[in-house]
Amino acid sequence: MIEPSPLPWLSATIIGITPVTAQVKSFRLAVAFDRIALAGQHVDVRLTAPDGYQAQRSYSIASAPGNDGTIELMVEGSAQGEVSSFFDGVAEVGDTIELRGPIGGAFVWRAQDGGPLLLIGGGSGVVPLLAMLRHRAEAAPAVPALLLYSVRHGAEAIARDELSRRARDEPGFDLVLSLTREGGRRIDATLVGEALTRLGQPRHAYLCGANPFVSAAADLLVEAGLPPGAIRTERFGG
Ligand SMILES: Cc1cc2nc3c(=O)[nH]c(=O)nc-3n(C[C@H](O)[C@H](O)[C@H](O)COP(=O)(O)OP(=O)(O)OC[C@H]3O[C@@H](n4cnc5c(N)ncnc54)[C@H](O)[C@@H]3O)c2cc1C
């Protein structure tokens, strides 16, 4: 059997940096992929130090599929993190970094996949779900969708204004924001039940965030009666 050749490392130029929250920055990168990135896919980023030491991490693509030769990443900075500290404190417009992608076949939503679409994100786990919502708005606005987004504080919510605007202006899109340190509930059976009542039985559920968050949310969906085959997960680690 012939193994598929690995995706090549490409040079990507940072063409824009925008703060998203106090911890998260958006990076617009110009990169010449040989295919259009699908909503939900990610890239690998590889940094090389002057002494040759390399660090590699994955980052989800926040932008909707498009062919303008750019993608958007949203990186949560951490002073101690090897790669996120580069994005947070070192990266500048004009820098080039190595990327390969787009990567990921299971955690992908295409317009033709239809819905209803249940999206559950924790923290920066909302990034690939944002790509799906942006794609839905452009390509399949009639697909019912609900995002259940859990963060500790409202100020930490990524793209909060965009999500609120979409919930207000886009028929069929519903947003449930759970601010766990501001009197909101953690995602539990009751919250999941309410989301399912508002959305209807989802055809697809996409869950993304830190490992414990994703495991807990997947268990809740199975307990609520969703077929495991309808549930797709992306785990950021942690
Ligand atoms: C498919 C996929 C998609 C992803 N998409 C995104 C995304 O869109 N956005 C995003 O922000 N992340 C995303 N991640 C997570 C990302 O890949 C990295 O794991 C994350 O940025 C942390 O990497 P790092 O190199 O900065 O931290 P690491 O160096 O790997 O450290 C991990 C953690 O340990 C802590 N740490 C390290 N050293 C110390 C120390 N000495 N003392 C105390 N604490 C320490 C760091 O603060 C950090 O929180 C994704 C992960 C996957 C698998």
The ligand as a Tripos MOL2 file, in Angstrom:
@<TRIPOS>MOLECULE
LIG
   53    58     1     0     0
SMALL
NO_CHARGES

@<TRIPOS>ATOM
      1 C1         -6.0530   20.1730   16.9270 C.3       1 LIG1
      2 C2         -5.6630   21.2820   17.9030 C.ar      1 LIG1
      3 C3         -6.0710   22.5800   17.6590 C.ar      1 LIG1
      4 C4         -5.7260   23.6050   18.5410 C.ar      1 LIG1
      5 N1         -6.1710   24.8700   18.2920 N.ar      1 LIG1
      6 C5         -5.8400   25.8780   19.1350 C.ar      1 LIG1
      7 C6         -6.3280   27.1960   18.8900 C.ar      1 LIG1
      8 O1         -7.0500   27.4590   17.9220 O.2       1 LIG1
      9 N2         -5.9590   28.1800   19.7590 N.ar      1 LIG1
     10 C7         -5.1600   27.9250   20.8510 C.ar      1 LIG1
     11 O2         -4.8400   28.8620   21.6020 O.2       1 LIG1
     12 N3         -4.7130   26.6630   21.1110 N.ar      1 LIG1
     13 C8         -5.0190   25.6530   20.2700 C.ar      1 LIG1
     14 N4         -4.5430   24.3810   20.5160 N.ar      1 LIG1
     15 C9         -3.5830   24.1820   21.6250 C.3       1 LIG1
     16 C10        -2.1480   24.4330   21.1070 C.3       1 LIG1
     17 O3         -1.7740   23.4110   20.1860 O.3       1 LIG1
     18 C11        -1.0800   24.4010   22.2160 C.3       1 LIG1
     19 O4         -1.2290   23.2300   22.9640 O.3       1 LIG1
     20 C12        -1.1590   25.6130   23.1490 C.3       1 LIG1
     21 O5         -0.9830   26.8160   22.4070 O.3       1 LIG1
     22 C13        -0.0700   25.5170   24.2290 C.3       1 LIG1
     23 O6          1.1570   25.3460   23.5780 O.3       1 LIG1
     24 P1          2.4800   26.0450   24.1510 P.3       1 LIG1
     25 O7          3.6190   25.5640   23.3170 O.co2     1 LIG1
     26 O8          2.2830   27.5060   24.2440 O.co2     1 LIG1
     27 O9          2.5560   25.4830   25.6060 O.3       1 LIG1
     28 P2          3.4700   24.2520   26.1550 P.3       1 LIG1
     29 O10         4.9090   24.6660   26.1520 O.co2     1 LIG1
     30 O11         3.1190   23.0240   25.3860 O.co2     1 LIG1
     31 O12         2.9530   24.1940   27.6200 O.3       1 LIG1
     32 C14         1.6460   23.7040   27.8850 C.3       1 LIG1
     33 C15         1.0980   24.4050   29.1160 C.3       1 LIG1
     34 O13         1.9670   24.2030   30.2110 O.3       1 LIG1
     35 C16         2.3070   25.4490   30.7900 C.3       1 LIG1
     36 N5          3.7370   25.4310   31.1720 N.ar      1 LIG1
     37 C17         4.7770   25.1230   30.3680 C.ar      1 LIG1
     38 N6          5.9190   25.2030   31.0670 N.ar      1 LIG1
     39 C18         5.5920   25.5730   32.3320 C.ar      1 LIG1
     40 C19         6.3290   25.8210   33.5230 C.ar      1 LIG1
     41 N7          7.6430   25.7050   33.5580 N.pl3     1 LIG1
     42 N8          5.6400   26.1970   34.6160 N.ar      1 LIG1
     43 C20         4.3020   26.3290   34.6010 C.ar      1 LIG1
     44 N9          3.5510   26.0920   33.5160 N.ar      1 LIG1
     45 C21         4.1850   25.7290   32.3940 C.ar      1 LIG1
     46 C22         2.1090   26.5000   29.7210 C.3       1 LIG1
     47 O14         1.7320   27.7410   30.2950 O.3       1 LIG1
     48 C23         0.9750   25.9220   28.9190 C.3       1 LIG1
     49 O15        -0.2550   26.3390   29.4640 O.3       1 LIG1
     50 C24        -4.9110   23.3260   19.6720 C.ar      1 LIG1
     51 C25        -4.5060   22.0020   19.9130 C.ar      1 LIG1
     52 C26        -4.8750   21.0040   19.0530 C.ar      1 LIG1
     53 C27        -4.4200   19.5920   19.3410 C.3       1 LIG1
@<TRIPOS>BOND
     1     1     2 1
     2     2     3 ar
     3     2    52 ar
     4     3     4 ar
     5     4     5 ar
     6     4    50 ar
     7     5     6 ar
     8     6     7 ar
     9     6    13 1
    10     7     8 2
    11     7     9 ar
    12     9    10 ar
    13    10    11 2
    14    10    12 ar
    15    12    13 ar
    16    13    14 ar
    17    14    15 1
    18    14    50 ar
    19    15    16 1
    20    16    17 1
    21    16    18 1
    22    18    19 1
    23    18    20 1
    24    20    21 1
    25    20    22 1
    26    22    23 1
    27    23    24 1
    28    24    25 2
    29    24    26 1
    30    24    27 1
    31    27    28 1
    32    28    29 2
    33    28    30 1
    34    28    31 1
    35    31    32 1
    36    32    33 1
    37    33    34 1
    38    33    48 1
    39    34    35 1
    40    35    36 1
    41    35    46 1
    42    36    37 ar
    43    36    45 ar
    44    37    38 ar
    45    38    39 ar
    46    39    40 ar
    47    39    45 ar
    48    40    41 1
    49    40    42 ar
    50    42    43 ar
    51    43    44 ar
    52    44    45 ar
    53    46    47 1
    54    46    48 1
    55    48    49 1
    56    50    51 ar
    57    51    52 ar
    58    52    53 1
@<TRIPOS>SUBSTRUCTURE
     1 LIG1         1 GROUP 0 **** ****
